Amino acid sequence: MQAQLPQTKILVASVAAALMLLSGCGSSTNAALSAAGSSAAAPMVVTVSDAPLGNILSARVTLSAVSLGSSASGSTSVSVLANPVTVELSGLGAVQEPIEISSVPNGTYNSVTLTVSAATVVYSNSSGQVTTATATLASPTVTVPLSPSLVVNSTAELQLQLAFNLAQSFSITGSTVSFTPAINTSGAQVASENPGDRQVEVTGNVVTVSSSSIVVQSGDSGKQFTFTINSSTQLPSGVALSSIVQGDIVQVQGQTQTDGSLLATSITLESSQSSGGQEQNGAKGIIVAVKSSGGSVTSFTLLPREDFGSGLGSSMATITVNLASSTSFVLPEDAVNAGLSASSFGMTDLFPGESITVSGSLSGTTGAPIIDATQIMLSAESIPATLATAVSGTAPNFSFSLNISTPSYLTTYTSMVTLNVVTNSTTEYGNGLTQTSFAALATGASIEVHGYLLQTSPGTFQLYATKIAQIEAPETPEGGSGGSSGDN
């Protein structure tokens, strides 16, 4: 089945997304909204994202506290995180995910203090072995400047972005792993953001669905998002809304509306409860090993970043995925819009380092989980690198090469040193870049490219870019404590 969907947008926090995310959280949410409705406070959504990964395959971090500081008012501290939240950061890349809605009193805020209470990482060592470690918290609390300062003087919705640099947050030396938050922060009114910043995307299990709305439980945070459905909502070819039921695994792309709601612009059915008459489980992650026979992959090992369904839980263990002649291979429509053809992704095109979403039935009851796959969908991934060649071509169709940082799971699994990238009219630009300024970048510039990675021939790869953003160095924490740079 070929999904017929519009271009994938980057997951960016919106106030509406966070309102829906916390709609079931009870009195704390109601209190925040009540306070935000007064003339002395404004609602704020807190979002997270990540930057360069190195050889990190997965990273789950528990944030126990986030607060804003205002030195002008006697070092006032305002908490913007009601309860601890655990987030898988490595799968975000150039995307952002909402984690909280809060109420912020009017005032001027010039710093952010963040506390991490737990951090677990999965990485590939120099031999390509998948290694899991619980990090010691070298400096669990850091305070970084908020520049420019965030001025709150109305009830307009706000956004606070926490952009982690995972390669610098984790220090890995041999079997010793420590974590110190290395982040960039920014705050702004949502109304002042670009339209692309209001796009949202959630993948997970359907909680409820009707002719007018769908509620999806995120496979990452476990939070629930509600999307309005109308006549403009696009569905995969041959799929009717009435055929989507509770427990199905879907990817919903949406747009924040002016009334504060979320409108579903597209719904991709990644796994149906009706498939084989069994409950469908699934995961999105990175392939770390493959087994082949006759030139086709028969099974592979997946390191999950997100889990769906009741059988897998939220462990960071690898999953064995078995393929069959009946397994379907699917490209999301935004991958087609980026320049991929339907024939470019199949059983012979799977390789270690590739990002995919798998759905199927759980067949292993002991030891490592085993999924008999009914569907494999190519997923987008974010690759941080430096520009190896000058950008060539004429807008919007650029081509260029990237130098992949070493060590990296891509250099370990594929021996990739450089990577060819192409853009087209659907490619977006962010974090200060425009199509024009990107074309003028000098070689050596640090960028992050989000898109679809394919092996076009043995040992040759190409990335079809959906978004390109600049990479900034983490801000220096106040008081001298800093993010540790490790031997990743």
N, C-alpha and C positions, 0 to 999 in steps of 0.2 A: 504494500500500500504506500503510495507516495503522498506525503502530507502536502497540502496546498495552503501555504501560510505566507503572510507578508514578512518583510525583513525583520530579523531579530533585532531588538533594541537592547541596549545595555541595561542591566538591572540597576536602577537608581532609586534611592529612597524618595518617597513623597509623603506628605502628611497623611494623605488618605490611606496609603499603604499601611502606615503604622497604626492608624486608627482601626483598620480592619484587622491588623495583626493582633491587636490587643483587645478586640471587641469582647472577648470572653474573660477578661481578667478582673472584672468586678469593680469594687469600690475604688481601687487605686486609679484606674483609668478614668472613672467618672469624676473623681476629685480633680485629676489633672485637667480634664476638659472644662470643669466648672471654673477652676482658677484661670484657665486660659481665656475663658469668655469674659473675664473682668477687664477693666481698663488698665490694670497693673501688671498683666502677664500675657504671654503669648505661647501657643503650643510649639513644641520642638520635636522633630524626629531625629534620632541618632542613627547613623549608618556606619557600616564598616566595609572595607575593601582591602586588597593587598597589592603589593608590588613585587619586585624580583624574588623568585623562588629558589634558585640554585638547584640543589638536588632534593628539595622537599616535595614529597608526593602528597602528603596530607598533613594538616595541622589543625587541631581542635584546641581552642583557647576559651577559657571561662573568664569573662569580665565580671568582676564583682562590684565595681564602682566606677562611675564616670561623673565628674563634676566640672562646672565652670567656675573660674575665679575672677574676681574683680578687685584689683588692688586699689582702685580709686575710691572704693567704699569700705575700706578697712579690711581688705583681703577676704571679702565675702565669698563663701563657697556655696554653690547651688547644685544639688544633685540632679542629674538628668537620666539616671538609670535606677528604676524602682527595685528591680530584683536582678540577681546574677543571671547571666545568659551565656550559654556555650554555643560558639559559632565555628564552623569549619571554614577557615580563611583561604586555604590554598586554591580552592576551586573558584574563587571570586575573580582574581586578576583585575581586569579593567572594569568589572562590574561592582555595584554597591548593593548592600542588603540592609533593610531596616531592622533595628533590634529593639527600639523603644520609642514611645511617645511620652513627652514630659511637658511640664509647665515651667516657663522661665520668666521670672519677674523682670519688669522693665529695668534697664540699666545698661552699662557698658562692660563687656566681658573680654578679658585679654589673655586668658590662659585656660588650659584644659588639664585636669588631673585624672589619670586613669590607673586603676588597680586590677591586676590579673591574679586570680587565685589558683589557676591550674593551666598547664599547657602540655599537650601530648603531640608528638611529631612522628610521622613515618617518612623515612628518607631512603634513598638508594646509596649504599656505600660505594667505595671505589671499585668493588668487585661486581656491582650491580645487584647485590642482595638487598632485599627489602627489610629494613630495620625499624623497629618501633621503640620509642623511648619516652619516658615521662621526664620532662625537663625540670631541673631545679630552677627556682625563681630567683635569679641573681639580684634583680632590682624590680620587684613586682609592681611598685608604684612609681610613676613618672609624671612630671608636670612639664608641659610644653607650651610655648607661647601661641596664642591665637592671633595671627596677623594676616590681614588687618583685624582689629578688634571687632567683636560682634556687638552692634548697637541694637538694643531692643527697646523700642519706643512706641509700639503699637500692638495690636492683637494679630498681626500678620503672621502666617505660618513660617517657621524657621527650620533650617536643616543644619545639623552638625555632622561633619564627615570625619571619620577616623580611618586614615589610610595607612595600613601596616606595611612595613618592609620586612617580609619574613626572613629573607636571607641575612639581614642584619639583626633581627630580633632573636633568632636562634644562633647560639654558638655551639658548634659541633666539633669536638676534638676527640678522635677515637670513639670510645663508647660514652664519653662524658658530654651531656647536653644541658645547656642552661638557656634561660629565656629572659630577656629584658625588652619591654616594648619599645620598638623604634617606629615612630609614626609621624605622619603629617596631619595637621588638623586644619579645617576651614569651616566657617559658619556663614550662612547667608539666608535671606528671605527666599522662600521657595518661588514666589512670584517673579523674582529677578533672575531665575535660572533659565537656561536654554530649554527649548521644548524637549530635546533629547534627554535632559536630566529628569524629566517627569515620566519617563518610560519605566515600567516595572515588569518583572518576570518571575514566576513561581513555578516550580516543578514539585509534584507530590501527589498524594492520594486525594481523591474527591471525597469530601465530607458530606455535602449535600449539593443537589443540582435541581434547578427548576427552569422554566421557560424564561425567567427574568434574571437569574443569578446563579453563580457557582461558587462554592466555598472549597478551597484547596488547603490541605495541611502540608506545609513545606517539608521536603525530605531532609533539609539541612537543620533548621532551628526547631522544627516541630510546631511552629506557630501557624495560625490559620489566617488566610486572606480571603476576603469576599470580593468578587467581581460582578458588576452588572453586565447582563447580556442583552444586546438589542439586535436589530436587523443587520447591522454592519459587522457583527462578530463573525469571523471566518472560521470554518471547520474544515478538517481534511476532506478531500474528495471521497464521496461515498459514505461519510459518517454524518448521521443526524444527531441533533442534540438529545433527542429522546433515547438514543442508544447508549448515552454516557450515564453510568450509574455509580452509586457509592462504592468506593474501593478501587475504581479505575485509577491508573496513573496517567496524569496529564501534565502538559506544560502550557501554562496560560501566560500570554503576553498581553499587557494592558497599558492604558493611558490614564493618568490622573485627570479628572474633569474639574471644571471650574466650581462645581458645587461640592467638591471634596470627596466624591465617590471615585471608584475605579471601574473603568469600562474595559471589558475584555475585547481586545481587538482580534485575537486569534486563540484557538484552543487546539492543541495537538494531542491526540490520543496516543500515548506511548505504550499502554498496556490495558487490555480490557478484562474484566472479571469473567467474561464469556469465553475467553480463550481456553479451549480444552476443558472447560467446566471446572477449573481449579482456581484457587486464589492466586493472583499474580503478584509476584515480588519483583523488585528491580533495584538497580543501583546506577549511579552516574560516577565515573571515575576514570583512572588511567590504566591502560593495559600494561602489565609488567613482564609478561611472558606468554608465548604462544606455542601450540603444538600443531604440526601440519602433517598432512598425508596427501600425496599426489598433487602437491602444489596448493592445496586449500587448507585453511585453518580448521581443525576439528574441535579445538577447545582453546581457551586462554585463561590466564589468571588476571583478575581485575582488582586493583586497589581502590575501594570505594571512597568517594568523598561525600556522597549522599546516598541514603538507603530509603527504599520505599516498600510498603507492605509490612505485615506483622511478623514475618518469619526471620528477618535479618537483624532487627534491632538497630543499634547505633554503634556497633563495635567497629574498630579500625582494622579488622582481620581481612585478609585477602579472600576473594571469592573465585571459585572455579566455575567457568561458564562453558557448558557443552553446546555445540552447534549441531544442527541437523539440516537435511535437505529442505525441510519446511520452514527453517528460520528465515524471516524476511529481513532485508537490509533497507534502511530508510534514510533519505536525506531530508532534513527540514527545509522548508521552502526558502528560508533566508540563506541557506547554503547554496541552493540553486541560484538565487538572486546574486550571490557572491561570485558565481561563475562555474560552479560544479555541475557536471552532468549526472543523470541518474545512474548511468553505467559505470561511474567512477568509484563506486563504493559497494563492495561485495565481500564474499568469503575469502577471496585471495588478497584483499587489501587491508587486512588487520595487521598491526605491528606494535611492538612494545614502544610506549611513549604516546600512543594515540589516545584521544579522549572520546569515550563513547557512553551511551546510555543503553543498558540492557534490561529487558523485562522478560519474565517467564515464570515457570513453576519451580518451587524449591524442592529439590530431590534429595539433598543430603541432610540427614538427621543427626549425624555425629561428626565430630571433627570440623574441618573447614566447611563453610556453606557451599552448596553446589546448586546452580541454576541451570535448568534446561531452557535455553533461550527460544522464545517465540519471535522476538524482534530485537534487532540491533540498530540503534540510531546514532549516526555520527554527531558528536557534540563539539561545540566551539571550545577553544582553549586560549589562554593568554600567554604569550611568550615574550619575556623581557630580553632585550638584546641591544646592541649598538649598530648603527647604520654602517654597513660595510662598503656600500657603493653609493654614489650620488643617485638621487631619484631620477629616473628617466621616463619618457613617455609624455603624453599630453593629457591634462586633466579631463575627465576623472580617472583615466586608465593609466595608472602608474605601475612601474615595476622597479624592484630594488632588491638588494640582498642584505641579510642580517648576519652579524657575527654573534654566535651563541656563546654565552658566558660559560666558563669551565670552573668548577665542575657543575654539571647540570644533569638531570635525569635524561634529557634528550641526548647529550653527548655520551652518556653512559650506555644507553640502550640502542642508539642508532648510529653512534660515532659521528653525529652531525656536528659540523664545524661552522658552516654557513647555511643559510636557508633563503631560498628565493620566495619573494612575496609579490602578489599582484593585488591591485585595487580596481574598483569600478565605481559606478555612480551610486551604489548603495553603501559604500564605505563611509563611516562617520569619523569625525576627528574630535578629540577632547583634551581637557587639561591644558588649555591655552593654544592648542594647535588648530589651524584651519587648513583647508585644502591647499590654499596658496602658501601659507607659511611652512607646511610640511614639504612641499615641493622644493623649497629653498634651503632645507636643512643640510648642514655640512656632514660629511662622513664622521663617524665617531659619536654622533648624537645618541643619547640614551632614550629609547622609546619602548613602549609595550604595544604589541600588535595582538589584537583579539580576532580570531577567525577559525577557519577549518583547515586542519593539517592533513594532507594526503601524501602517500608514497606513490609518486608517478611512475617510478621504475625502481628495481632493487637498489637501495642506497641513495635514491634521489627523491627529494621532498619539495613540496610547494605549499605555501600557506595562502589561503584566499581570505583577505582581510575584510572584516566587518567593522572594526574600529581601530584607530591608532591614537595613542595618547603619549604625552611626554612623561618621563619619570623624574621625580624630584628627590633629592637627598632628604632623608629624615631630618626633622627639626631637632635642634639641640635642646635637650631638657634643661629646664631652669634648675639652678642649684648644682649643676655639674654632673648629675647622673645621666648616663647615656645608654643608648641601645648598643649591645655588643655585636661586633662583627666577628663572625666565626669562620672556621675552616670548613665551609660547606662543600 
